[in-house]
Every structure is written in C-alpha cells, then in structure tokens.
Amino acid sequence: MGDRNVDFVLRTVEKRDIRFVRLWFTDVMGKLKSFSISSEDLEEAFEEGVGFDGSSVEGFVSSEESDMLAFPDPTTFQILPWRPEQKGVARVFCDIKTPSRKPFEGDSRYCLERVFREADAKGYVLNVGPRIEYFYFDNDLNPIPQDKGGYFDLTTSDVATDLRRSTTLMLERMSIPVTYSFHSSSPSQNAVELRYTEARSCADNIMTARVVIRQEAYQNGLFASFMPKPISGCLGSGMFLYESLFDHEGNNLFWAPKTQNEAHLSELAQHYMAGVLKYAPETSLVSNPTVNSYKRLVENGEVPIYTTWGRKNRSTLVRVPTHKPGKHQATRIELRNPDPTANPYLTIALTLAAGIRGIEEGLTLPPEATVDPATLSGAEREANGIERLPRNLGEAIELFESSSFVRDVLGEHIADFYAQEKRKEWDEYCSTVTDWERAKYYAGV
C-alpha cells in the first residue's frame, strides 16, 4: 500500500479542498458505520490510526476493552460526489485494529482479507461481480409499489428509469463501474450489476452501492429497500455473486474446452463448485441472515432451495452462465442464494473458503440439475446428493452453530457473536404475534 498512495490522497485532499473525511467500516452484522475527522488529521490517521469506542459497535468488544483503532486504507479514498464541492467530503474504508496494532478478529473486512490472502498464497485470485436487487417505495414504513413493471421493462410506469441512470452515474463518479442496471421482475424492483473486481474491493463496492442507491432515492423523494421480500406474492431481492478464480498471470482457472466438459468447466472449477454446494447449508445464516430472507427462498422455480447447479435452470444454487465464444476469461459461476441484507465481506469469505476446501478435498461435483429439484422425490434428491437449504432462520442457526467449517473461516469472535445475535432475533420473531395469526386464529375455532 505504501507511502505513494498516502501521498496521493493527501495531495488530492489539499487540491480538491476536502474539509471532512468519513471513516467507514462494517460491523459483524453487515451494517456500515462511519465517523468523520478533519482533513488536517488525516495524515496522522494513516500513521497512527484513529481511536474510537468499539463497545458501541455490534460484534466488536465489551466496554471493559472498548478502545479500538481505525486505520484508513488509502486505496479506497473517494470524494463523495453528492456533497458540496467547496469544503468537500470524502470517504475511506478502514482496517480495525487493537491498541497494540494487531488486526481485530471482529473486523469483517479483515476476515475476508485473511481468507483472500490464504487463497492467493496457493495461487488463486478470486474475482467477484455482484448484482444487487432492491425496491423503490415512497416511504420507509409501508411498501407500496411505485410501478407495475416487470423484468427488463421500459415503460412510462417505470418511475425509476431516470433514477437508475443517476445512480449509475454517481457510482461511476466513485470509481465503481456499472455493467448494467434494469427493472427487475417484481413491481418497483430494480437491479444494478457492478463490474467484477478482486474480492475485498467487491465487498467495499457493495457497501458503497447501498449508500449511493439510498442516497439517490432520498434525493428523489423515494426510499430504497434492501429487504429480501417486502411484498407478499412477488419475487424477492437477491444479491447474486458472479465468481471466478484466476492465477497470478491473469488466466481464468475455471475454463476448459468443451471437449473436456460440456459446460466448459475445468476440473478445478468443478471441485470449487462442489465445495460451495457442500457448505452452503452451513453458511446460509450469513448469506441469508434475516427472518425475512427465508420468505424469499420458497418453492417457485426462480430461487434456490436445494444444493444444485445448472446452466439454464434458475432454481439452482449455482448457475454457470454461458459465455460468448472466444471469451474464455468470462467463465464464471453465479451464486444465487445470497440477498442484499448479507454482510458481503463474510459472505464472500465463506464462499471462497468453501470453494478452496472443495479443491483441496477433491470433492466431486454432482450431476447437473436440468429440472427444478423440488419436483423430484426425496429419494431422487438423496441419490443425487441434493440437500435442502434451511427453511427458516432457526434451522440456519442450528447448522451454523454446529459447523466447524464456519468457525475455522470466521474465527471464534465473529462466529460466537453472530450466532448469539441471530438467536435473539429468531426468539423475538417466534414470540411476536403477526397480522397473519390474528386473521387466521383471532375468531377462534
């Protein structure tokens, strides 16, 4: 990282009249945290870090050991384009460390960096491109659709056409290239797909995109919701992750000629996918972290509920998109179960670790699923090694807590706190009386 990047940032701050710098980091549950410092204090922050109270952040430390340090990562410096140009504001992601300057085990960003570096040492570089779905509503209390559009629709009823355009331009001004944006399947549902990049940069981009999407919606009198399924009877929102492994020379390790594999998948890619499928049930608590997440993952032929893979079958957990002829570098897999409420650092860390585990264990990829696995019998699914993903948050918690794999990847600090908080959430939900229950049972039997 070095002094060159630091010097560039300090010169830019002076040249562009930046008055405040927002230090961004993510708590264990995936919420973005921020506090501002004066631009005059930025150089010292790079050298010594900035102290803050870690006991006030979910999943960090107790009040007895609250002192933490935030070290800005100069490679993530960006000016916030929606703030005034005079006395402007910039943001920079931070690495969280202990007072002794050791990496903090509760830092999600560090968790992903550690997993990425372990894979890199073995010759693997993970590139990820996310597609984020979300809804536009006119308030933050009652989800009323603003249009009746469907997938790829361009109609006068699509109120978000100009909003998607301004969001794309704002993201690009923050050096986050957008592959495309469009109206998604459900009324008032939209999607933005970001250009692929290395794993940690991808997670940073997802966190930034959430802010930009909501900021642009607010500026236009709307509210952007990342709730997985805010409307009954409509498809919910996913956060699809397109992943591929490269070597240090820039070669895509997932590609193989069709003579070797019908889906153009190398042996390494098949092992990677087998690892992702094997550990998906155990990691669902992270990729689908809310009670509402499991209202999206239902049998409708559009979302995954079983550990399957395929090419044209969109009910599979892992899909292999068809790349253009001659575009071998574009060979990738699409992970279809995560949703936008997931902590992207932990989700990507677990996926990468699962894939690498599949390579190291030489796991065999099960047969391609050409039909919706929900239409198969239990015996047929068992014969093909197909497992059911958790049906609700409670089942996800049980699988998460019993997983040695999850604990190895996330570490005890994150794994223990995460399970503890999610169990509280599930217990609270189970004891809450819903409108559905009143409508169903209030009048008695």
FIFI-340752 format. One record per residue (C-alpha): residue in one letter; x, y, z. Coordinates in Angstrom, 2 decimals, decimal comma, padded with zeros to 5 digits. Layout:
<zalums>
{zalum A; {X; Y; Z}} ...
</zalums>
This chain:
<zalums>
{zalum M; {000,00; 000,00; 000,00}} {zalum G; {002,84; 002,27; 000,98}} {zalum D; {003,56; 005,95; 001,09}} {zalum R; {002,76; 006,54; -002,58}} {zalum N; {-000,97; 006,01; -002,05}} {zalum V; {-000,94; 008,06; 001,13}} {zalum D; {000,86; 010,93; -000,61}} {zalum F; {-001,66; 010,84; -003,48}} {zalum V; {-004,58; 011,04; -001,06}} {zalum L; {-003,06; 013,94; 000,91}} {zalum R; {-002,35; 015,88; -002,28}} {zalum T; {-005,88; 015,26; -003,53}} {zalum V; {-007,39; 016,42; -000,24}} {zalum E; {-005,47; 019,68; -000,47}} {zalum K; {-006,09; 020,22; -004,19}} {zalum R; {-009,83; 019,46; -004,05}} {zalum D; {-010,49; 021,44; -000,87}} {zalum I; {-011,68; 018,45; 001,14}} {zalum R; {-012,73; 019,53; 004,65}} {zalum F; {-014,00; 016,29; 006,18}} {zalum V; {-013,08; 012,64; 005,73}} {zalum R; {-015,57; 009,96; 006,71}} {zalum L; {-014,00; 006,80; 008,07}} {zalum W; {-016,14; 003,81; 007,03}} {zalum F; {-016,12; 000,30; 008,46}} {zalum T; {-018,62; -002,54; 008,81}} {zalum D; {-019,85; -004,23; 011,95}} {zalum V; {-020,26; -008,00; 012,23}} {zalum M; {-023,91; -007,87; 011,20}} {zalum G; {-023,04; -006,06; 007,97}} {zalum K; {-024,13; -002,52; 008,89}} {zalum L; {-021,99; 000,35; 007,67}} {zalum K; {-020,51; 002,53; 010,42}} {zalum S; {-018,92; 005,94; 009,99}} {zalum F; {-017,41; 008,86; 011,82}} {zalum S; {-015,74; 011,98; 010,43}} {zalum I; {-012,37; 013,55; 011,03}} {zalum S; {-010,95; 016,83; 009,87}} {zalum S; {-008,76; 016,67; 006,77}} {zalum E; {-005,92; 018,14; 008,87}} {zalum D; {-005,93; 014,95; 010,95}} {zalum L; {-005,82; 012,53; 008,01}} {zalum E; {-002,03; 012,21; 007,77}} {zalum E; {-001,81; 011,31; 011,44}} {zalum A; {-004,68; 008,85; 010,96}} {zalum F; {-002,71; 006,99; 008,28}} {zalum E; {000,29; 006,72; 010,59}} {zalum E; {-001,27; 006,11; 014,00}} {zalum G; {-004,93; 005,22; 013,39}} {zalum V; {-007,91; 006,95; 014,95}} {zalum G; {-009,17; 005,79; 018,33}} {zalum F; {-012,88; 005,10; 018,87}} {zalum D; {-015,18; 003,31; 021,30}} {zalum G; {-015,53; -000,23; 020,00}} {zalum S; {-018,08; -001,19; 022,67}} {zalum S; {-020,73; 000,84; 020,84}} {zalum V; {-020,39; -001,24; 017,66}} {zalum E; {-022,23; -004,56; 017,27}} {zalum G; {-019,87; -007,51; 017,49}} {zalum F; {-016,77; -005,58; 018,45}} {zalum V; {-015,70; -005,52; 022,12}} {zalum S; {-017,10; -005,09; 025,62}} {zalum S; {-016,99; -001,79; 027,49}} {zalum E; {-014,11; -003,14; 029,58}} {zalum E; {-011,90; -003,33; 026,48}} {zalum S; {-013,50; -000,68; 024,31}} {zalum D; {-010,53; 001,14; 022,80}} {zalum M; {-010,06; 000,36; 019,10}} {zalum L; {-008,12; 001,95; 016,23}} {zalum A; {-009,38; 002,66; 012,73}} {zalum F; {-006,59; 002,77; 010,11}} {zalum P; {-007,71; 004,34; 006,80}} {zalum D; {-006,93; 002,31; 003,67}} {zalum P; {-005,69; 004,96; 001,19}} {zalum T; {-006,53; 002,77; -001,83}} {zalum T; {-010,24; 003,23; -001,00}} {zalum F; {-010,25; 007,04; -000,86}} {zalum Q; {-013,11; 008,60; -002,82}} {zalum I; {-014,72; 012,04; -002,79}} {zalum L; {-018,47; 011,89; -002,10}} {zalum P; {-019,94; 013,49; -005,23}} {zalum W; {-023,30; 014,35; -003,65}} {zalum R; {-021,66; 016,65; -001,09}} {zalum P; {-020,74; 020,30; -001,88}} {zalum E; {-017,53; 020,80; -003,87}} {zalum Q; {-016,37; 023,60; -001,59}} {zalum K; {-015,25; 022,28; 001,78}} {zalum G; {-015,98; 018,85; 000,35}} {zalum V; {-016,34; 015,44; 001,96}} {zalum A; {-014,51; 012,21; 001,16}} {zalum R; {-014,73; 008,67; 002,46}} {zalum V; {-012,18; 005,95; 003,08}} {zalum F; {-012,64; 002,37; 004,30}} {zalum C; {-010,72; 001,42; 007,41}} {zalum D; {-008,96; -001,60; 008,83}} {zalum I; {-009,84; -002,03; 012,51}} {zalum K; {-007,00; -002,89; 014,88}} {zalum T; {-006,40; -003,31; 018,59}} {zalum P; {-004,43; -000,72; 020,59}} {zalum S; {-001,37; -002,92; 020,03}} {zalum R; {-001,97; -002,50; 016,28}} {zalum K; {-002,86; -006,12; 015,69}} {zalum P; {-005,73; -006,93; 013,28}} {zalum F; {-009,02; -007,10; 015,17}} {zalum E; {-010,67; -010,52; 014,89}} {zalum G; {-014,14; -008,94; 014,78}} {zalum D; {-013,36; -006,88; 011,67}} {zalum S; {-015,35; -008,34; 008,75}} {zalum R; {-013,06; -006,71; 006,22}} {zalum Y; {-010,01; -008,29; 007,82}} {zalum C; {-011,74; -011,68; 007,81}} {zalum L; {-012,19; -011,51; 004,04}} {zalum E; {-008,66; -010,19; 003,52}} {zalum R; {-007,23; -013,09; 005,53}} {zalum V; {-009,15; -015,70; 003,51}} {zalum F; {-008,23; -013,96; 000,26}} {zalum R; {-004,52; -013,91; 001,16}} {zalum E; {-004,58; -017,59; 002,10}} {zalum A; {-006,06; -018,40; -001,31}} {zalum D; {-003,60; -016,06; -003,01}} {zalum A; {-000,69; -017,90; -001,39}} {zalum K; {-001,99; -021,08; -003,04}} {zalum G; {-002,06; -019,39; -006,45}} {zalum Y; {-005,73; -018,42; -006,59}} {zalum V; {-007,12; -014,90; -007,05}} {zalum L; {-010,87; -014,54; -006,59}} {zalum N; {-012,73; -012,04; -008,74}} {zalum V; {-016,35; -011,25; -007,92}} {zalum G; {-019,04; -009,24; -009,67}} {zalum P; {-022,28; -008,59; -007,73}} {zalum R; {-025,81; -007,97; -008,93}} {zalum I; {-027,88; -006,22; -006,26}} {zalum E; {-031,68; -006,14; -006,37}} {zalum Y; {-033,78; -003,68; -004,36}} {zalum F; {-037,18; -001,94; -004,28}} {zalum Y; {-038,20; 001,72; -004,55}} {zalum F; {-041,07; 002,85; -002,33}} {zalum D; {-042,37; 006,31; -001,44}} {zalum N; {-041,77; 005,91; 002,30}} {zalum D; {-039,82; 003,83; 004,83}} {zalum L; {-042,87; 002,40; 006,63}} {zalum N; {-045,33; 000,97; 004,11}} {zalum P; {-044,07; -000,84; 000,97}} {zalum I; {-046,38; 000,41; -001,78}} {zalum P; {-045,03; -000,30; -005,33}} {zalum Q; {-044,42; 002,75; -007,49}} {zalum D; {-044,90; 000,96; -010,82}} {zalum K; {-046,23; -002,24; -012,37}} {zalum G; {-043,14; -003,01; -014,40}} {zalum G; {-041,58; -006,45; -014,88}} {zalum Y; {-038,22; -007,88; -015,89}} {zalum F; {-036,32; -005,56; -018,28}} {zalum D; {-039,47; -003,45; -018,79}} {zalum L; {-039,08; 000,05; -020,16}} {zalum T; {-042,46; 001,69; -019,80}} {zalum T; {-043,92; 005,02; -018,73}} {zalum S; {-044,97; 003,29; -015,50}} {zalum D; {-041,32; 002,66; -014,61}} {zalum V; {-040,67; 005,66; -012,37}} {zalum A; {-037,10; 004,54; -011,76}} {zalum T; {-035,64; 004,89; -015,27}} {zalum D; {-034,02; 008,26; -014,56}} {zalum L; {-033,21; 007,23; -011,00}} {zalum R; {-031,26; 004,18; -012,17}} {zalum R; {-029,39; 006,46; -014,58}} {zalum S; {-028,42; 008,96; -011,89}} {zalum T; {-027,43; 006,11; -009,55}} {zalum T; {-025,20; 004,59; -012,21}} {zalum L; {-023,51; 007,93; -012,88}} {zalum M; {-022,98; 008,52; -009,16}} {zalum L; {-021,41; 005,07; -008,72}} {zalum E; {-019,10; 005,67; -011,66}} {zalum R; {-018,04; 009,01; -010,17}} {zalum M; {-016,91; 006,97; -007,18}} {zalum S; {-014,86; 004,69; -009,49}} {zalum I; {-017,35; 001,81; -009,32}} {zalum P; {-018,09; 000,76; -012,93}} {zalum V; {-021,63; -000,49; -013,58}} {zalum T; {-022,11; -003,30; -016,09}} {zalum Y; {-025,81; -002,56; -016,40}} {zalum S; {-028,93; -001,59; -014,48}} {zalum F; {-032,54; -002,53; -015,18}} {zalum H; {-036,06; -003,00; -013,88}} {zalum S; {-036,22; -006,41; -012,25}} {zalum S; {-039,02; -008,98; -012,00}} {zalum S; {-041,38; -007,53; -009,42}} {zalum P; {-043,27; -004,21; -009,38}} {zalum S; {-040,98; -001,38; -008,28}} {zalum Q; {-038,00; -003,76; -008,11}} {zalum N; {-034,70; -002,71; -009,66}} {zalum A; {-031,20; -004,12; -010,07}} {zalum V; {-027,68; -002,90; -010,61}} {zalum E; {-024,78; -005,12; -011,64}} {zalum L; {-021,27; -003,94; -010,81}} {zalum R; {-018,12; -004,76; -012,76}} {zalum Y; {-016,09; -007,62; -011,32}} {zalum T; {-013,05; -006,92; -009,17}} {zalum E; {-010,97; -008,65; -006,50}} {zalum A; {-012,86; -009,98; -003,51}} {zalum R; {-012,34; -007,25; -000,91}} {zalum S; {-012,83; -004,43; -003,41}} {zalum C; {-016,08; -006,11; -004,45}} {zalum A; {-017,34; -006,11; -000,85}} {zalum D; {-016,31; -002,45; -000,48}} {zalum N; {-018,22; -001,67; -003,67}} {zalum I; {-021,35; -003,43; -002,40}} {zalum M; {-021,29; -001,40; 000,81}} {zalum T; {-020,79; 001,80; -001,19}} {zalum A; {-023,54; 000,90; -003,67}} {zalum R; {-026,06; 000,51; -000,84}} {zalum V; {-025,27; 004,04; 000,31}} {zalum V; {-025,44; 005,51; -003,19}} {zalum I; {-028,71; 003,74; -004,08}} {zalum R; {-030,38; 005,03; -000,91}} {zalum Q; {-028,85; 008,49; -001,27}} {zalum E; {-030,12; 008,93; -004,82}} {zalum A; {-033,56; 007,59; -003,87}} {zalum Y; {-033,75; 010,06; -000,97}} {zalum Q; {-032,78; 012,95; -003,24}} {zalum N; {-035,71; 012,00; -005,49}} {zalum G; {-038,30; 011,63; -002,74}} {zalum L; {-038,21; 007,82; -002,65}} {zalum F; {-036,95; 005,14; -000,28}} {zalum A; {-034,78; 002,22; -001,42}} {zalum S; {-035,35; -001,02; 000,48}} {zalum F; {-032,96; -003,98; 000,51}} {zalum M; {-035,42; -006,13; 002,44}} {zalum P; {-035,31; -009,56; 000,74}} {zalum K; {-039,11; -009,87; 000,37}} {zalum P; {-041,09; -006,75; 001,30}} {zalum I; {-044,23; -007,73; -000,69}} {zalum S; {-046,15; -010,98; -000,44}} {zalum G; {-046,88; -012,68; -003,74}} {zalum C; {-043,91; -011,10; -005,52}} {zalum L; {-040,39; -012,35; -006,10}} {zalum G; {-037,88; -011,05; -003,58}} {zalum S; {-034,48; -009,43; -003,97}} {zalum G; {-031,21; -011,30; -004,28}} {zalum M; {-027,55; -010,33; -004,25}} {zalum F; {-026,15; -012,62; -006,92}} {zalum L; {-022,38; -013,14; -006,86}} {zalum Y; {-020,50; -013,95; -010,08}} {zalum E; {-017,24; -015,63; -009,12}} {zalum S; {-014,15; -016,89; -010,92}} {zalum L; {-010,63; -017,88; -009,91}} {zalum F; {-007,60; -016,55; -011,76}} {zalum D; {-003,92; -017,38; -011,43}} {zalum H; {-001,23; -014,76; -010,88}} {zalum E; {-000,69; -014,45; -014,63}} {zalum G; {-004,31; -013,46; -015,18}} {zalum N; {-005,58; -016,75; -016,61}} {zalum N; {-009,11; -017,86; -015,79}} {zalum L; {-008,79; -021,19; -013,98}} {zalum F; {-012,47; -022,08; -014,36}} {zalum W; {-012,43; -022,51; -018,14}} {zalum A; {-011,95; -025,78; -020,01}} {zalum P; {-012,58; -026,67; -023,67}} {zalum K; {-015,92; -028,26; -024,47}} {zalum T; {-014,11; -031,49; -025,36}} {zalum Q; {-013,25; -031,83; -021,67}} {zalum N; {-016,52; -030,61; -020,17}} {zalum E; {-019,88; -029,79; -021,73}} {zalum A; {-020,26; -026,71; -019,54}} {zalum H; {-016,66; -025,53; -020,24}} {zalum L; {-015,78; -026,15; -016,58}} {zalum S; {-012,24; -027,10; -015,64}} {zalum E; {-011,65; -029,82; -013,08}} {zalum L; {-010,65; -027,12; -010,61}} {zalum A; {-013,92; -025,25; -011,23}} {zalum Q; {-015,90; -028,42; -010,61}} {zalum H; {-014,15; -029,01; -007,28}} {zalum Y; {-014,72; -025,35; -006,34}} {zalum M; {-018,43; -025,59; -007,12}} {zalum A; {-018,71; -028,87; -005,20}} {zalum G; {-017,24; -027,13; -002,15}} {zalum V; {-019,68; -024,22; -002,45}} {zalum L; {-022,61; -026,65; -002,69}} {zalum K; {-021,42; -028,79; 000,23}} {zalum Y; {-021,05; -025,94; 002,70}} {zalum A; {-023,98; -023,77; 001,54}} {zalum P; {-026,45; -025,03; 004,19}} {zalum E; {-023,95; -024,29; 006,99}} {zalum T; {-023,26; -020,78; 005,71}} {zalum S; {-026,86; -019,79; 004,93}} {zalum L; {-027,11; -017,82; 008,17}} {zalum V; {-024,57; -015,37; 006,71}} {zalum S; {-025,76; -015,31; 003,08}} {zalum N; {-029,42; -015,11; 004,19}} {zalum P; {-029,25; -013,51; 007,64}} {zalum T; {-032,80; -012,39; 008,45}} {zalum V; {-036,18; -013,92; 009,24}} {zalum N; {-037,46; -012,33; 006,05}} {zalum S; {-034,64; -013,88; 003,97}} {zalum Y; {-036,40; -017,23; 004,12}} {zalum K; {-039,69; -015,78; 002,85}} {zalum R; {-037,80; -015,27; -000,42}} {zalum L; {-036,34; -018,79; -000,52}} {zalum V; {-039,53; -020,70; -001,31}} {zalum E; {-040,51; -023,22; -003,99}} {zalum N; {-041,31; -021,14; -007,05}} {zalum G; {-038,75; -022,31; -009,62}} {zalum E; {-036,90; -018,97; -009,54}} {zalum V; {-034,75; -019,15; -006,38}} {zalum P; {-032,57; -021,91; -004,92}} {zalum I; {-033,77; -024,02; -002,03}} {zalum Y; {-031,56; -027,06; -002,78}} {zalum T; {-027,81; -027,57; -003,26}} {zalum T; {-027,86; -027,96; -007,04}} {zalum W; {-026,11; -026,48; -010,04}} {zalum G; {-027,04; -025,97; -013,67}} {zalum R; {-026,72; -023,79; -016,73}} {zalum K; {-030,21; -022,72; -017,80}} {zalum N; {-032,01; -023,79; -014,63}} {zalum R; {-032,51; -020,70; -012,44}} {zalum S; {-033,77; -022,68; -009,47}} {zalum T; {-030,23; -023,92; -008,84}} {zalum L; {-027,97; -022,65; -006,08}} {zalum V; {-025,04; -022,28; -008,50}} {zalum R; {-025,62; -021,42; -012,15}} {zalum V; {-022,99; -021,46; -014,89}} {zalum P; {-023,73; -018,58; -017,31}} {zalum T; {-022,89; -019,20; -020,96}} {zalum H; {-020,00; -017,01; -022,06}} {zalum K; {-019,57; -015,61; -025,57}} {zalum P; {-017,50; -017,71; -028,00}} {zalum G; {-013,82; -016,92; -027,55}} {zalum K; {-014,41; -015,08; -024,27}} {zalum H; {-012,74; -017,70; -022,05}} {zalum Q; {-011,83; -015,10; -019,44}} {zalum A; {-015,55; -014,59; -018,76}} {zalum T; {-016,09; -018,14; -017,50}} {zalum R; {-017,70; -017,80; -014,08}} {zalum I; {-020,27; -019,20; -011,72}} {zalum E; {-023,31; -017,40; -010,33}} {zalum L; {-024,16; -017,89; -006,66}} {zalum R; {-027,91; -017,28; -006,45}} {zalum N; {-028,92; -017,62; -002,80}} {zalum P; {-027,43; -014,52; -001,04}} {zalum D; {-029,66; -011,50; -000,50}} {zalum P; {-028,88; -007,78; -000,07}} {zalum T; {-029,03; -007,89; 003,74}} {zalum A; {-025,96; -010,15; 003,88}} {zalum N; {-022,62; -008,92; 005,16}} {zalum P; {-020,70; -009,06; 001,84}} {zalum Y; {-017,28; -009,49; 003,49}} {zalum L; {-018,32; -012,57; 005,44}} {zalum T; {-020,44; -013,99; 002,60}} {zalum I; {-017,60; -013,80; 000,08}} {zalum A; {-015,07; -015,08; 002,65}} {zalum L; {-017,18; -018,18; 003,34}} {zalum T; {-017,83; -018,81; -000,36}} {zalum L; {-014,16; -018,55; -001,27}} {zalum A; {-013,12; -020,76; 001,64}} {zalum A; {-015,78; -023,34; 000,70}} {zalum G; {-014,57; -023,41; -002,89}} {zalum I; {-010,92; -023,76; -001,88}} {zalum R; {-011,91; -026,53; 000,54}} {zalum G; {-013,63; -028,28; -002,37}} {zalum I; {-010,43; -028,04; -004,44}} {zalum E; {-008,21; -029,32; -001,63}} {zalum E; {-010,57; -032,17; -000,77}} {zalum G; {-011,07; -033,07; -004,42}} {zalum L; {-014,86; -033,00; -003,99}} {zalum T; {-016,91; -034,44; -006,84}} {zalum L; {-019,45; -032,17; -008,48}} {zalum P; {-022,90; -033,84; -008,54}} {zalum P; {-024,80; -034,20; -011,84}} {zalum E; {-026,26; -031,05; -013,38}} {zalum A; {-029,84; -030,32; -012,36}} {zalum T; {-031,87; -029,87; -015,53}} {zalum V; {-035,24; -029,70; -013,74}} {zalum D; {-036,45; -027,98; -010,60}} {zalum P; {-035,24; -030,25; -007,76}} {zalum A; {-038,49; -029,54; -005,91}} {zalum T; {-040,23; -031,76; -008,48}} {zalum L; {-038,03; -034,76; -007,56}} {zalum S; {-038,82; -037,23; -004,82}} {zalum G; {-036,85; -037,27; -001,61}} {zalum A; {-035,17; -040,49; -002,67}} {zalum E; {-034,16; -038,99; -006,02}} {zalum R; {-032,67; -035,93; -004,35}} {zalum E; {-030,77; -038,09; -001,87}} {zalum A; {-029,41; -040,29; -004,66}} {zalum N; {-028,05; -037,18; -006,40}} {zalum G; {-026,53; -035,72; -003,23}} {zalum I; {-029,02; -032,84; -003,15}} {zalum E; {-029,57; -031,22; 000,25}} {zalum R; {-032,31; -028,82; 001,33}} {zalum L; {-031,22; -025,35; 002,38}} {zalum P; {-032,56; -024,16; 005,75}} {zalum R; {-036,29; -023,44; 005,70}} {zalum N; {-036,09; -020,62; 008,22}} {zalum L; {-033,69; -018,64; 010,36}} {zalum G; {-033,95; -021,14; 013,20}} {zalum E; {-032,73; -024,03; 011,04}} {zalum A; {-029,95; -021,81; 009,67}} {zalum I; {-028,77; -021,01; 013,19}} {zalum E; {-028,60; -024,70; 014,13}} {zalum L; {-026,49; -025,57; 011,07}} {zalum F; {-024,25; -022,54; 011,58}} {zalum E; {-023,55; -023,31; 015,24}} {zalum S; {-022,70; -026,96; 014,55}} {zalum S; {-020,30; -026,14; 011,68}} {zalum S; {-016,58; -026,46; 012,34}} {zalum F; {-016,01; -025,08; 008,83}} {zalum V; {-017,75; -021,80; 009,67}} {zalum R; {-015,77; -021,42; 012,88}} {zalum D; {-012,48; -022,11; 011,06}} {zalum V; {-013,22; -019,40; 008,47}} {zalum L; {-014,82; -016,68; 010,57}} {zalum G; {-012,95; -017,26; 013,82}} {zalum E; {-014,50; -017,70; 017,24}} {zalum H; {-015,11; -013,99; 017,88}} {zalum I; {-017,32; -013,44; 014,83}} {zalum A; {-018,94; -016,89; 014,85}} {zalum D; {-019,96; -016,71; 018,52}} {zalum F; {-021,34; -013,18; 018,38}} {zalum Y; {-023,12; -013,74; 015,08}} {zalum A; {-024,92; -016,86; 016,31}} {zalum Q; {-025,81; -015,19; 019,61}} {zalum E; {-027,39; -012,15; 017,95}} {zalum K; {-029,28; -014,21; 015,37}} {zalum R; {-030,69; -016,49; 018,05}} {zalum K; {-032,01; -013,39; 019,87}} {zalum E; {-033,58; -012,24; 016,60}} {zalum W; {-035,21; -015,64; 015,99}} {zalum D; {-036,52; -015,88; 019,56}} {zalum E; {-038,00; -012,38; 019,27}} {zalum Y; {-039,72; -013,28; 015,99}} {zalum C; {-041,12; -016,54; 017,37}} {zalum S; {-042,74; -014,70; 020,28}} {zalum T; {-044,24; -011,91; 018,13}} {zalum V; {-047,92; -012,10; 017,15}} {zalum T; {-048,35; -011,29; 013,44}} {zalum D; {-051,24; -009,95; 011,36}} {zalum W; {-051,45; -013,35; 009,66}} {zalum E; {-052,01; -015,08; 013,01}} {zalum R; {-054,73; -012,63; 014,02}} {zalum A; {-056,51; -013,06; 010,70}} {zalum K; {-056,21; -016,86; 010,95}} {zalum Y; {-056,97; -017,54; 014,59}} {zalum Y; {-058,49; -014,48; 016,31}} {zalum A; {-062,11; -015,51; 015,80}} {zalum G; {-061,42; -018,95; 017,26}} {zalum V; {-062,36; -022,39; 016,02}} 
</zalums>
